[in-house]
Amino acid sequence: MVQAFEKKKHDGQSAGDTALTLIETCKLNAVDPLLYLNTTLTAIVTGHKQSQIVELLPWNYPASV
């Protein structure tokens, strides 16, 4: 599974780096990373407006207490 994330982007950052950064950002904001990713990806797939993408950032997501 790790190998699936190892393809480098044009700027040298791997998809794995991006995923891990997003997960750690969730943790810093007291958000369950799995729940966040599931909810966020579902919102994107079901047509969340690009103009409202800020609503989907981890620090705007309700904290998991």
Number of C-alpha atoms within 10 A of each C-alpha: 5 7 7 9 13 13 12 12 9 7 6 8 12 15 16 16 13 11 13 11 12 17 18 14 16 23 16 12 16 16 21 18 18 11 11 21 17 10 13 19 12 12 14 13 8 9 8 15 10 9 7 8 12 11 14 17 13 24 16 11 18 12 14 13 6
